[in-house]
Amino acid sequence: MYVEPGNKARNLAHAEQLIHEASVNKADVVLLPEVMDLGWTHPSAKQYADSIPRGEACRRLCKSAEENDVYVCCGIVERDGNAIYNAAVIIDSRGKVLIKHRKLNELSIAHDIYDQGDRLGVCHTPWGTFGLMICADAFAKDHVLTRSLCYMGADVILSPASWAVPPDHNNETDPYGEAWRGFYMPVAREFSVWIASSSNVGPITEGPWEKWKCIGCSLLVGPDGKETLMGPYGEKAERILYHTIKPASRPARGTDWSKFEPDSTGIS
């Protein structure tokens, strides 16, 4: 999705258009990027962030989900009292917020704008259990946040993102995306889960990465740990990607306690 930095009205209207288009093409679940209402680290967050679920951004997304009979997962800026969060929600097809996540592993350069979240969660849907995280949550040490969602029962992990490169990045000599494959593939394979991440496209006009550009490359990794889809690269490379997913069958998770069972000489 193309995100115009700081232009909340235009971005929300555009999101509504994309949700409708995806619905017309028989999508059941629509995944949109990180803080798509204002753009990542744009200073307007301090002025225009509003509450979840009663704020304008969330209310409009809920209405769009209900009108188009789809589930929507989307990143938006949230205000809660004096705090501002880089947040994301999963909304069901009746327009109800099922779960909210506040980004935990925010980059240090964004701490001046966003406060830190303090929890993870999953929600149950007709398509399995969805886990929710945001962008850099995936590269917390030892994949701890992604793995935690798996231990919480996630079949599908949804991750709104905002992937950006410096102005001089050359995608031909340094193709974007290898780092994210390294974060997603091992966990997807280990736990037999799907991981989907949707990134925006467009310029970064203010903030610590001013003059950088968001370049898409949205990524879907299957439960075999292999890349299933990757979106195009580019500042203007907006594209809706479609794929049918089915949660994989897998053994129950948890510690194998059999190796701790006492033998015949043990104390019973």
C-alpha positions as CSV (number, residue, x, y, z in Angstrom):
1,M,0.0,0.0,0.0
2,Y,1.2,3.5,-0.9
3,V,1.3,5.6,2.3
4,E,1.5,9.4,2.1
5,P,3.4,10.5,5.2
6,G,1.3,12.5,7.6
7,N,-1.9,12.5,5.4
8,K,-4.3,10.6,7.6
9,A,-7.4,11.3,5.6
10,R,-6.0,10.2,2.3
11,N,-4.3,7.1,3.7
12,L,-7.6,5.9,5.4
13,A,-9.6,6.6,2.2
14,H,-7.0,4.6,0.2
15,A,-7.0,1.7,2.7
16,E,-10.8,1.6,2.3
17,Q,-10.4,1.3,-1.5
18,L,-7.9,-1.5,-1.2
19,I,-10.0,-3.4,1.3
20,H,-13.0,-3.2,-1.1
21,E,-10.9,-4.3,-4.0
22,A,-9.6,-7.3,-2.1
23,S,-13.1,-8.2,-1.0
24,V,-14.4,-8.0,-4.6
25,N,-11.6,-10.5,-5.5
26,K,-12.9,-12.9,-2.8
27,A,-10.3,-12.2,-0.1
28,D,-11.4,-13.3,3.4
29,V,-8.5,-11.6,5.3
30,V,-6.8,-8.4,4.3
31,L,-3.4,-7.5,5.7
32,L,-2.2,-3.8,5.5
33,P,1.1,-2.2,6.5
34,E,2.5,-0.8,9.8
35,V,1.1,2.6,10.9
36,M,-0.4,3.1,7.5
37,D,-2.6,6.0,8.6
38,L,0.4,8.4,9.1
39,G,3.6,6.5,8.1
40,W,6.4,5.1,10.3
41,T,8.1,7.7,12.6
42,H,6.2,10.6,11.0
43,P,6.1,13.3,13.7
44,S,2.4,13.9,13.0
45,A,1.7,10.9,15.2
46,K,2.0,13.2,18.2
47,Q,-0.9,15.3,16.9
48,Y,-3.1,12.9,15.1
49,A,-2.9,9.6,16.9
50,D,-6.3,8.5,18.3
51,S,-7.7,5.8,20.5
52,I,-8.5,2.1,19.7
53,P,-11.2,1.2,19.1
54,R,-13.1,4.5,19.3
55,G,-10.8,6.7,17.3
56,E,-11.4,7.7,13.7
57,A,-8.8,5.4,12.1
58,C,-10.0,2.3,14.0
59,R,-13.7,3.1,13.5
60,R,-13.3,3.5,9.8
61,L,-11.4,0.3,9.4
62,C,-14.0,-1.5,11.5
63,K,-16.7,-0.1,9.2
64,S,-14.8,-1.1,6.1
65,A,-14.3,-4.7,7.4
66,E,-18.0,-5.0,8.1
67,E,-19.2,-3.5,4.9
68,N,-16.9,-5.7,2.8
69,D,-17.4,-8.8,5.0
70,V,-13.7,-9.4,5.5
71,Y,-11.2,-9.6,8.4
72,V,-8.7,-6.7,8.4
73,C,-5.3,-6.6,10.0
74,C,-3.8,-3.2,10.0
75,G,-1.1,-1.0,11.7
76,I,-2.3,2.3,13.0
77,V,-1.0,4.9,15.5
78,E,-2.7,4.7,18.9
79,R,-3.1,7.4,21.6
80,D,-3.8,6.2,25.2
81,G,-3.7,9.1,27.6
82,N,-0.3,10.7,27.2
83,A,1.2,7.6,25.5
84,I,1.5,7.0,21.8
85,Y,1.9,3.5,20.4
86,N,2.8,1.9,17.1
87,A,-0.2,-0.5,17.2
88,A,-1.9,-3.0,15.1
89,V,-5.4,-4.6,15.2
90,I,-7.2,-7.6,13.9
91,I,-10.8,-6.8,13.1
92,D,-13.5,-9.4,12.3
93,S,-16.0,-9.3,9.5
94,R,-18.6,-7.8,11.8
95,G,-16.4,-4.8,12.5
96,K,-15.2,-5.9,16.0
97,V,-11.6,-5.6,17.2
98,L,-10.5,-9.0,18.2
99,I,-7.1,-8.2,19.3
100,K,-4.7,-5.2,19.6
101,H,-0.9,-5.3,19.7
102,R,1.5,-2.6,20.6
103,K,5.0,-3.0,19.1
104,L,7.5,-4.4,21.5
105,N,10.8,-4.3,19.7
106,E,10.7,-0.8,18.3
107,L,13.9,0.6,16.9
108,S,15.7,3.0,19.2
109,I,15.4,5.8,16.6
110,A,11.6,5.7,17.1
111,H,11.5,5.9,20.9
112,D,11.0,9.6,20.7
113,I,7.6,9.0,19.1
114,Y,6.3,5.6,20.2
115,D,5.9,4.1,23.7
116,Q,6.7,0.4,24.2
117,G,4.1,-2.3,24.3
118,D,4.0,-4.9,27.1
119,R,2.2,-8.0,25.9
120,L,1.5,-10.5,23.0
121,G,-1.7,-12.1,22.0
122,V,-3.5,-14.4,19.6
123,C,-7.2,-14.6,18.5
124,H,-9.3,-17.4,17.1
125,T,-10.9,-17.2,13.7
126,P,-12.6,-19.5,11.2
127,W,-9.2,-19.9,9.5
128,G,-7.3,-20.9,12.6
129,T,-5.6,-19.0,15.4
130,F,-3.9,-15.7,14.3
131,G,-0.9,-14.2,16.1
132,L,-0.1,-10.5,15.8
133,M,3.2,-8.7,15.8
134,I,4.7,-5.7,14.0
135,C,7.8,-5.5,11.8
136,A,10.9,-5.4,14.0
137,D,9.2,-7.6,16.6
138,A,10.4,-10.4,14.3
139,F,14.1,-9.8,15.0
140,A,13.9,-9.8,18.8
141,K,16.8,-12.0,20.1
142,D,16.4,-15.7,19.3
143,H,13.1,-14.9,17.6
144,V,11.6,-14.9,21.0
145,L,8.4,-12.9,20.2
146,T,7.6,-14.9,17.0
147,R,8.3,-18.1,18.8
148,S,6.1,-17.0,21.8
149,L,3.2,-16.5,19.4
150,C,3.7,-20.0,18.2
151,Y,3.7,-21.4,21.7
152,M,0.4,-19.5,22.3
153,G,-1.1,-21.5,19.5
154,A,-0.8,-19.3,16.4
155,D,-1.4,-21.1,13.1
156,V,-0.9,-17.9,11.1
157,I,1.2,-14.9,12.2
158,L,0.3,-11.5,10.7
159,S,2.9,-8.7,10.8
160,P,2.2,-5.2,9.4
161,A,5.5,-3.7,8.4
162,S,7.3,-0.7,7.0
163,W,10.4,-1.8,5.2
164,A,12.7,1.0,4.1
165,V,16.1,1.5,2.4
166,P,18.4,4.5,2.2
167,P,18.3,6.7,-0.9
168,D,21.3,5.1,-2.6
169,H,20.1,1.5,-2.1
170,N,20.7,-0.6,-5.3
171,N,18.3,-3.6,-5.3
172,E,20.1,-5.2,-8.2
173,T,23.4,-5.6,-6.3
174,D,21.8,-5.9,-2.9
175,P,18.4,-7.5,-3.3
176,Y,16.1,-6.7,-0.4
177,G,14.5,-9.3,1.8
178,E,17.2,-11.8,2.8
179,A,17.2,-10.6,6.4
180,W,13.5,-11.1,6.7
181,R,13.7,-14.6,5.3
182,G,16.2,-15.4,8.0
183,F,13.8,-14.1,10.7
184,Y,10.7,-15.9,9.4
185,M,11.8,-19.1,7.7
186,P,13.3,-21.0,10.7
187,V,10.3,-20.3,13.0
188,A,7.8,-21.1,10.3
189,R,9.5,-24.4,9.7
190,E,10.0,-25.3,13.3
191,F,6.4,-24.7,14.3
192,S,4.6,-25.3,10.9
193,V,3.0,-21.9,10.8
194,W,2.4,-19.3,8.1
195,I,4.0,-15.9,8.5
196,A,2.7,-13.0,6.5
197,S,4.1,-9.5,6.5
198,S,2.8,-6.6,4.5
199,S,5.0,-3.5,3.9
200,N,4.1,-0.1,2.6
201,V,5.7,1.8,-0.3
202,G,6.4,5.5,-0.7
203,P,8.8,8.2,0.6
204,I,9.8,9.0,4.2
205,T,9.7,12.8,4.3
206,E,10.3,13.5,8.0
207,G,11.8,11.8,11.0
208,P,15.1,9.9,11.6
209,W,15.0,8.2,8.2
210,E,14.1,11.3,6.2
211,K,14.7,10.8,2.5
212,W,14.7,7.0,2.8
213,K,12.0,5.2,0.9
214,C,9.7,2.3,1.7
215,I,9.8,-0.3,-0.9
216,G,7.3,-3.1,-0.4
217,C,8.6,-6.6,-0.8
218,S,5.7,-7.9,1.3
219,L,6.5,-11.5,2.2
220,L,4.5,-14.8,2.8
221,V,6.4,-17.8,4.3
222,G,4.7,-21.2,4.4
223,P,4.7,-23.8,7.2
224,D,7.5,-25.7,5.3
225,G,9.7,-22.6,5.9
226,K,9.8,-21.7,2.3
227,E,9.0,-18.4,0.6
228,T,5.5,-18.6,-0.9
229,L,5.1,-15.0,-2.2
230,M,7.1,-11.8,-2.3
231,G,5.8,-8.5,-3.5
232,P,7.6,-6.2,-6.0
233,Y,10.4,-3.8,-4.9
234,G,10.0,0.0,-5.4
235,E,8.9,3.3,-3.9
236,K,5.8,3.1,-6.2
237,A,5.3,-0.6,-6.3
238,E,1.9,-0.9,-4.8
239,R,0.3,-4.3,-5.3
240,I,-2.3,-6.5,-3.8
241,L,-1.1,-10.1,-3.5
242,Y,-3.5,-13.0,-3.1
243,H,-2.8,-16.5,-1.7
244,T,-4.9,-19.3,-0.3
245,I,-3.5,-20.6,3.0
246,K,-4.5,-23.6,5.1
247,P,-3.1,-24.2,8.6
248,A,-0.8,-27.1,8.6
249,S,-1.4,-30.2,10.8
250,R,1.3,-30.5,13.4
251,P,2.2,-32.3,16.6
252,A,1.3,-30.7,19.9
253,R,3.8,-28.2,21.1
254,G,5.7,-28.3,24.3
255,T,8.5,-30.1,26.1
256,D,9.0,-33.7,25.5
257,W,8.7,-34.9,29.1
258,S,9.4,-38.6,28.3
259,K,13.1,-38.1,28.6
260,F,12.6,-37.0,32.2
261,E,10.6,-40.1,33.3
262,P,12.3,-42.1,36.1
263,D,13.7,-45.5,35.3
264,S,13.1,-48.6,37.5
265,T,15.6,-47.4,40.1
266,G,14.0,-44.0,40.5
267,I,12.0,-42.8,43.4
268,S,8.3,-43.0,42.8
